[in-house]
Amino acid sequence: MSISTLRRSARETVSGLPPGFWWLWLSTLVNRTGAFVLTFLSLYLTLELGHSAWFAGLVVALHGLGGVAGSPLGGVLTDRWGRRPTMVTMHLAGAACAGALALVTSAWGIAVVVLLMGVAMQAVRPPINATIADMVPAHDVRRAYALNYWALNLGFAIASIGGGAAAFLGYRTLFVVDAVATVLCALIVFLRLPETRPERRPREEGKPVAEEKVSTLTVLRDAPFRTLVLLNLLVCLVFTAPWIGLPLTMADQGLSPSSYGVVIAVNGVVIVGFQLLVNRLTDKRSPVLLLALSSLLFALGTGATALAGSSVAFAATVVVWTVGEMIHVPTNAAATARLAPEHARGRYQGVMGMSWAVAGFVAPVLAGAVVGGPGPDVLWAATAVIGVLAAAGYATRLRKALAEDEETGAVVPPPVPVPGPVPSPAPAPVVVKGEDAEGSSVSA
């Protein structure tokens, strides 16, 4: 492929999206560029404050636990309060927590602050995903999610490199920089990003409006979406396992921690370097096909880890499941937007985000227990089986829900789940932007 072809492909990948999306993209990049807390938190707790590795692991787990509560909270606020107010509030709350870590030194104080930070950081994701679905044309939604995911990983890569180089300034200084970057992100959203929440339809005289009845329980009663969430939870368990299991497996084979650092860095390098190309190759593809393919790549990459015996071989397995990650994250986010009524996008994204948070809390515990018990080979065999089961689930359980017109490629909208009888005449059809139109994603 020539340089001119690559340039043309890159231009086509980033063209045609509304200006508001690029302000949101910039806010994501700024926020993640200053994201130093989680990267250096365990080192700060153990090396500077003298806490045990066990306590450091517990604190990181509390961050994930906060996300379990934060995601549905952010979803409800997104639909009731608005996209922009929720983003600004949660960004400022996250900044306050980062700043507080530079001051708080007691064990209980740090634990509480990190828990609240988990709530704030996860609560901001539903309004971001809902805003993208609101403002981007349906056929470009998956591409937009992929670009936003690329910004997230690009910013994280910059933060990891810059934070490591600037660590001599002290961990507290990095936490303050994190707080400042998050405040700047909130300012970008407040000053440049318009509110995109759809206005509620006027109530017809004597007739209830179905939109007003959608609650989190209604979302959970949506059978196709519930299936999507459960399958995503399986994929998330597989995706999260290497972050705990891989370093333990490599150490068990006598490889050094520095070797693991190089191997896991492949994940970020591949995403930053090839996300746009992967998005170009997968654009307009069936979301069911892409979700099943990504699950199989997760299964293949993690399962092959049991066969690896060198740093190069481990790095190759990381490449495989990273490609699965690049396909899955934007496709899954777009599928969520596809199944969600426009007035309930926040709640749907919040429930989906909860599956990521639950996996982030549960998978490290399970992976550590399996590696320490039956052994790493059992862990990787289990992830391979779970990945294959998820792929089969996508192919057999969601084909109709995420169907598209074979001739036009247009998404065939599913009925909007509404509790109770629908009054007659039925309300005007809800325009749903989502997964199939996006071409597929996810991310992290």
N, C-alpha and C positions, 0 to 999 in steps of 0.2 A: 504494500500500500504506500503510495507516494505521499510526500509532505503536503502537497496541494490538496490531495484527497482528504487527508487528516484535518487540514484547516477547514475545508469546506464542510466536513462532517461536524466539526466543532461549532462552526457558525450556525448550522442548521439545528444543532442540539440546544443552543442557547437563544435562538431567535423566536420571536412571536409571542413572548410572554409579557403580561402587563407590567407597567412600572412598579406597581405596588408589590408584586412578587419579588422584584429585585431588592427593594428596601427590606423585605422580610428576610431574604437570602443574606443580605449584608448584616442584619442584626444577628442571624445565626452564626455567621462567620466571626463577628466581633465577640460574641458571647463565648464561643468555643475556643477562640484564640487565647482568652484569658482564663480558661478553665483549668486552674492549677490545683484545686482543693483535693479532688478524688485521686489525682495522679500522685500527689506527694503526701497524702494524709497518713498512710500507714508508716512512712518513713518519719514523718513529724512525730507521730505518737510514740514510736519505738526509740528512735535515735535521739530526739531532742527532749521529749518529756519522760522517757524512761519506762513507758508502759510495756506490758508484755505483748508478744505477737498475738496471743489469744484475744486480748482486749482490742487490739487493732482490727482483727478480723470481725469481732463483734460490732465495732463501731461502723465498719463498712457495711455490714449486714443491716444495721439499723437504717442506713441511708436507703437501701433497697426496700426495707419495710415501710419507710415513709412514702416511697413511691407507690406502694400498693394502695395507700389511702389518697395520695395526691392526684393520681390519674382520674378516678371518678369524680373527685372534688373539682378538678379543673374542667372536666366535661360538663358538669352541671352549671358551673359559673359561666362557661363559654356560651351556653344556650340562654341562660337567664339574664346574665349581666352584660355580655358582649365579648367579642373576641379581643379587642384592643385593651379594655380595662383589665381583663383577666391576665393578659400577657404582661402588661405594665406592672400590675400589683405583684404577680408572682416573681417577675424578674427582680423587683425591688426587695421582695422578701428574701430571695436567694442571695442578693448582694448583702443584705443585713446579716445573714447567717455567715457568709464568707468573712465579712468584717469582724463578726463576733469571735470567730475562731482565732483571730489574731490576738484576742484579749483574754479569752477564757482558757484556763489551764486545769481546772478540776476535772476529774474523770466523768462525773455525772453531768457537769455542764457541757463538756464536749459531746457526750452522747446525745443529750437533748438537742443541741444545736445541729448536729449532723442529721438527726431524725427529722427535724423541721426543714432542713435544707433538702432532704429527699422528697418531702411533701411538695415544696415549692418548685423544685426542678422538674418533677414529673408532672405537676399541675399545669405547667406552661406548654406542654406538648399538645394536648387536645386543641387549644385555641390556634396554635400554629398550623396544625393539620387541617382544622376546619377552615381557616382563612384561605389556605391554598385551594381547597375544594370550592370555596365561595367565589374566588376571583379568577381562577384559571379555567378556560374553556374545557369541557369534558374530555375532548380528544387529546388534551395536553396535560392532564392531571398527573398521570404516572411519571411523565418526563419532569414535571415540576417537583414532585416528591424526590425523584432521583437527584436532581440538581441541589435541592436543599440538603439531602443526605450527604452529598459530596462536600458541600460547604461545612457541614458538621465535622466530617472526618478531616478535611483540610485544616480547619481551625484547631482540631485536637492535635494533629501532627505538629503544627506550629507551636502549640502550647507545650507539648512534650519536649520538643527540642529547646525552645526558649526557656522553659522552666528549668530544665536540667542545666543550661548554661548560666542561668541567673540564680541558682540555688545558693550560691555563696553569699547572696544578700540576706539570706535567712528565710525560713519557711513562712514566718509571719508576714514578711514583705510580699511574698507571692500571694498569700491569701488576700492582702489588701489590694493588690493588682487585680485579682479575680473579682473582688467587689466593685472596683472602679469600672472594669470592662463590662460587668453585668449592668451597672447603672447606665453606662453609655448605650448598651443594647436597649434598655428600657426607654431611653430618650429617643432613639431612632424610631422605635415603634410608636411612641407618643406623638412625635412631631411629623413623621412622614407616612405612617401607615394608616389608611382609612379604615373605619369600622365596616365590616362586611356582613354582619349578622343579618339574615333576611328579616324583613319586617313581618310581624304577625298579620295574618289576614284578618280583616274586620269581621267581627262576630255577626252572623246573620240573625235577624230577629227571630227569637224563639228556637234557634237551632244551635247546638253546641258545635264548636270547631274542633276537629280531630287533632290538629296540631297541638293544642293546649294540653292534651291528655298524655302526651308522650313523657314517660318517666324512665328512670334507670331500670325499673322492673319490666317496663314495656320493651326496652332494648334487649333484656335478657330473655324475653319470651319470643323474640324474633329468631325462629329456628335456623334459617340459613346463616344469619350473622353469628348466632351462638356456635354453630359448627365452625365458622371461620375463626372465631376466638379460640376454641379448643384446639383446633389444628395448629394455630399460630403458637399456642402455649407449648405444644409438642416440639415444634421447630425451635422455639426459644430455649427449651431445655437442652436441645442438641447444640445450639449455637453457643450457649453459655458454658457448657461443660469444658471445652478446651481451655478456657481462661483459668481454670483451677486444675484440671486434670493434666494438661499438657506440661506445665513446669514440673509437676510431681512425676510424670512418666519419664521425662528427660532426665531428671535427677536420679531416678531409679536405674537408669541405664548409664549413669556415671558422667553425664554431660553437665557442664558448668552452668551457673545462673546466667552468665554473660551469653552463653549459647542460646539460652531461651530468649533473652532479650532481643537478639538478632532475629531469631525465628519468628517471634510474635510481631516484630516490627514489619515483617512482610505483609501482614494484614493491612496496616495503614498505607504502606507504599502502593500496594495493588489497588486499593480503593481510590487513593488520590490520583494515581497515574492512569487508571483504566475505567473509572466509573462512567465517564462520558461516552467512551467507546462501547461499553456494555449496554448502556442505555440506548445508544444508536442501533445496536444489533437486535435489541429486544423490543424496540418501539413497534407498537401496533400488533404485537403478538397476543394471543389469547391469554388472559390472566390465569385461567385454570392450568394451561400448559406451563406457564412460567412458574407458578407456585409449586406445581408438582416437580418440575425440573430443579428448582432451587432446593427442594426437600431432598431429592436424590443426590444432589451435589453435597449437601450437608452430610448425608448418610455415607457417601463415598469418601469424602475428605476425613471425617472423624473416624470412620471405620478403618481406613487405611493407616491411621496413626498406630494401631496395634502392630503393624508390620514394619514400621519405620525403625531404623537403627542408627541413623546419623543425623546431624543437623540439617544437611541438605534434604534428606528424605522427609524429615519433620516439616521443613519449610515448604516442600512440595504439597504436603497434605493441607497446610494452611492456605496455600494458593487455591486449592480446589474448593474448600468450604467458604473462602472469602468471595469467590465468584458467586456461590450460592447466596451469600449475604447481600451482595450488590444487586442481585435479581429480586430477592425476596422482600427486602425492606420497602422499596418504593411500590412494589406490586401489592403488597399486603395493605399499605396505607391507602392506595388507590381503591382496592377492593372494599375497604371499610367505607370510604367516601361513596363508592358506588351503591352500597347497600343501605346507606343512611338517608333518611328524609332530610331535606336541606335545613329544616328547623330543628333537627335533633343531631346534627353532625358532631357537636361537642360531646354529647353523651356517648355516642357511638365510638368516637375516637378515645374517650376516656375509658370506656370498658375495654377496648382493644389495648390501650396502653397499660391497663392493669395486668394483662397477661404477660407483657414484657417484664413488669415489676415483680410479679410473682415468681417468674422463672429466674430473675436476677437474684431473688432471695433464696429460693429453694435449691436451684441447680448447684451452686457452690457447696452447699451442705451435703447433698447427695453424692456429688462427684468426689468430694474428699472422703466420704464414708466408704464408697465403693473401692477407691484406690487403696485406702488403708485396710480394707477387708479382703474381698475376693481378689482384688488386683486390678491394674490398669487395663489389661486385656478385656476384662468383663465390662468395664466402663465403655470402651470403644465399640465393643460388640453391641452393647445396649443402645448406644447412640445411633449406630447403623440401622438397627431394627426399628427404632422410633422414627428415624428419618424416612424409611421406606413405608412405614404405616401412615405417616403424614402425607406422603406423596399419593398413596392409594386413596386416602380420604379426600384430598383435593380433587382427584380425578373422578371419583364416584359420587361424592356428596354435594359438590358445589358446581357441577357442570351446568345445571339448569339455572341456578341462582345468578351465576356470572355469565350467562349466555350472551351471545351477540349475533346480530343478523349476518348470516354467511355472505350475503351479497353486498351489503352496504358497510358492514363492520360496525354498525351502530349498536349501542347497548340496548337490550330489551329491558325496560324498567320492570322490577318486581313490584308486587303490591306493597304499599306501605303498611307496616303492622300497626293496627290501632285497636286498643281494647274496646270491647263492646260493639254493639251494632253501629254501622255507619249510617248517618242520617241521609235521607233522600230529599232533594237531589244530592248526589255525591259532590264533594268539593272538587275544585279544579285540580287536574293532575299536578303532582309535585315534580318539579324538574330535579333530577338527581344527577349529580356529577360524580364520577367515581372511577372505580377500578378498571373496568374494561376500556373506558375511554382513555385512561391513562396509558394504556398499553400493557398493563399487566396483570408495585413495590411495597417498601417498608418504612428503615433504619433506622437505629440506633441508634 
